Amino acid sequence: MTPPPTPSPERLERVERMRGYFALQLSLARRMSDLTGEPLGATTLRYTNFHRRFGFGRWTGEAAAGWTVYAEALDAAADAGAQLSLACEMFLRAPDEHGHETGRHAFGCFACEPPKADGSVNIHFLNLDTDAGGGPLAAAKLSRRQAEIAAMVRFLRERFPEVTHIRGRSWLYHLAAYRRVFPPAYVDSRTPYDGPVTLHGNGLWGQTIDSWERVRPDVAQALTAALPGMDPQAPWKVFPLQGLATVAPLSAFETFYGLGA
Ligand SMILES: CC(C)(COP(=O)(O)OP(=O)(O)OC[C@H]1O[C@@H](n2cnc3c(N)ncnc32)[C@H](O)[C@@H]1OP(=O)(O)O)[C@@H](O)C(=O)NCCC(=O)NCCS
């Protein structure tokens, strides 16, 4: 049998930064397990983003074979410390993530899905730009972020002439540093949305970390304080910032970035 690859120094550093993020996600999964009686391996699959973080891709209802082995070990782990060690070990051995999900069109930190039948396009954000100059939302990087969205808009106009609107759904629209990337018509449309919110992706979990993937102590504290009262039917409500939905015509983006409609 081939031994697992030795983790790189970067990976070792990264896992140390991410310990708090893993611990926080496990605490929510444990609470779900207590409330529902489901094994921890099952709640960790559904309510944390570990399936993706450990290199198994987006969970779409069927767990990867490697996950099943991990879930069994997790269910057998003696205590919270052992559960956390297991998560860190899994992450250490996981392959590097390669940016945006397959099937999306990527423009730096942003990506869009293919157009929907109603002419709208959903956009997504991933932090792919943290360095000594700061995180992806630093003021000095605003022109870079705007250039990415402008490139996306140009691409959509040329490649998919049927596109009429851009849509977003994210906690990030609470942040002025994120909103300033977009046209006023788009950010002014932001409104809370109802309905089930999945917790097995980056989505709401993204607000619990900073641009170096270190857990944000204030957010972790707020989330932890909400766990005793968590409704197992609506666990996403323990997150301090809920998702906001946005929409605006493609033409509003063209005007804002000076692309000429
Ligand atoms: C978004 C992200 C880069 C912010 O990280 P950061 O290190 O705080 O970045 P910045 O320092 O550039 O922060 C930008 C601003 O947002 C504020 N902010 C960031 N996260 C916040 C949070 N959870 N709650 C309140 N304010 C927050 C910061 O205080 C800062 O405010 P300022 O401009 O007034 O100083 C980081 O949380 C991240 O990478 N998250 C994962 C990405 C994600 O959520 N993807 C899913 C999208 S649905």
PDBQT file of the ligand as one rigid body, heavy atoms in Angstrom, charges set to zero:
ROOT
HETATM    1  C1  LIG A 301     -14.779  37.468   3.512  1.00  0.00    +0.000 C 
HETATM    2  C2  LIG A 301     -13.437  37.329   4.197  1.00  0.00    +0.000 C 
HETATM    3  C3  LIG A 301     -12.319  37.407   3.160  1.00  0.00    +0.000 C 
HETATM    4  C4  LIG A 301     -13.266  38.477   5.196  1.00  0.00    +0.000 C 
HETATM    5  O1  LIG A 301     -12.015  38.291   5.842  1.00  0.00    +0.000 OA
HETATM    6  P1  LIG A 301     -11.274  39.491   6.621  1.00  0.00    +0.000 P 
HETATM    7  O2  LIG A 301      -9.932  39.005   7.004  1.00  0.00    +0.000 OA
HETATM    8  O3  LIG A 301     -12.158  39.996   7.686  1.00  0.00    +0.000 OA
HETATM    9  O4  LIG A 301     -11.121  40.505   5.477  1.00  0.00    +0.000 OA
HETATM   10  P2  LIG A 301     -10.992  42.036   5.600  1.00  0.00    +0.000 P 
HETATM   11  O5  LIG A 301     -10.059  42.417   6.701  1.00  0.00    +0.000 OA
HETATM   12  O6  LIG A 301     -10.688  42.501   4.222  1.00  0.00    +0.000 OA
HETATM   13  O7  LIG A 301     -12.472  42.459   6.075  1.00  0.00    +0.000 OA
HETATM   14  C5  LIG A 301     -13.332  43.171   5.313  1.00  0.00    +0.000 C 
HETATM   15  C6  LIG A 301     -14.285  43.914   6.237  1.00  0.00    +0.000 C 
HETATM   16  O8  LIG A 301     -15.388  43.066   6.588  1.00  0.00    +0.000 OA
HETATM   17  C7  LIG A 301     -15.481  42.958   8.022  1.00  0.00    +0.000 C 
HETATM   18  N1  LIG A 301     -15.863  41.586   8.342  1.00  0.00    +0.000 N 
HETATM   19  C8  LIG A 301     -15.348  40.484   7.771  1.00  0.00    +0.000 A 
HETATM   20  N2  LIG A 301     -15.966  39.397   8.272  1.00  0.00    +0.000 NA
HETATM   21  C9  LIG A 301     -16.907  39.841   9.158  1.00  0.00    +0.000 A 
HETATM   22  C10 LIG A 301     -17.844  39.182   9.983  1.00  0.00    +0.000 A 
HETATM   23  N3  LIG A 301     -17.986  37.861  10.011  1.00  0.00    +0.000 N 
HETATM   24  N4  LIG A 301     -18.640  39.947  10.757  1.00  0.00    +0.000 NA
HETATM   25  C11 LIG A 301     -18.536  41.276  10.735  1.00  0.00    +0.000 A 
HETATM   26  N5  LIG A 301     -17.662  41.955   9.972  1.00  0.00    +0.000 NA
HETATM   27  C12 LIG A 301     -16.838  41.225   9.202  1.00  0.00    +0.000 A 
HETATM   28  C13 LIG A 301     -14.112  43.279   8.513  1.00  0.00    +0.000 C 
HETATM   29  O9  LIG A 301     -14.168  43.724   9.860  1.00  0.00    +0.000 OA
HETATM   30  C14 LIG A 301     -13.703  44.387   7.569  1.00  0.00    +0.000 C 
HETATM   31  O10 LIG A 301     -14.357  45.611   7.905  1.00  0.00    +0.000 OA
HETATM   32  P3  LIG A 301     -13.703  47.025   7.560  1.00  0.00    +0.000 P 
HETATM   33  O11 LIG A 301     -13.544  47.079   6.058  1.00  0.00    +0.000 OA
HETATM   34  O12 LIG A 301     -14.698  47.997   8.092  1.00  0.00    +0.000 OA
HETATM   35  O13 LIG A 301     -12.390  47.030   8.270  1.00  0.00    +0.000 OA
HETATM   36  C15 LIG A 301     -13.338  35.982   4.962  1.00  0.00    +0.000 C 
HETATM   37  O14 LIG A 301     -14.362  35.961   5.938  1.00  0.00    +0.000 OA
HETATM   38  C16 LIG A 301     -13.480  34.781   4.067  1.00  0.00    +0.000 C 
HETATM   39  O15 LIG A 301     -12.590  34.442   3.289  1.00  0.00    +0.000 OA
HETATM   40  N6  LIG A 301     -14.593  34.051   4.178  1.00  0.00    +0.000 N 
HETATM   41  C17 LIG A 301     -14.846  32.905   3.347  1.00  0.00    +0.000 C 
HETATM   42  C18 LIG A 301     -15.437  33.300   2.018  1.00  0.00    +0.000 C 
HETATM   43  C19 LIG A 301     -16.927  33.075   2.022  1.00  0.00    +0.000 C 
HETATM   44  O16 LIG A 301     -17.605  33.422   2.968  1.00  0.00    +0.000 OA
HETATM   45  N7  LIG A 301     -17.409  32.471   0.950  1.00  0.00    +0.000 N 
HETATM   46  C20 LIG A 301     -18.801  32.100   0.872  1.00  0.00    +0.000 C 
HETATM   47  C21 LIG A 301     -19.603  33.161   0.227  1.00  0.00    +0.000 C 
HETATM   48  S1  LIG A 301     -21.345  32.773   0.276  1.00  0.00    +0.000 SA
ENDROOT
TORSDOF 0
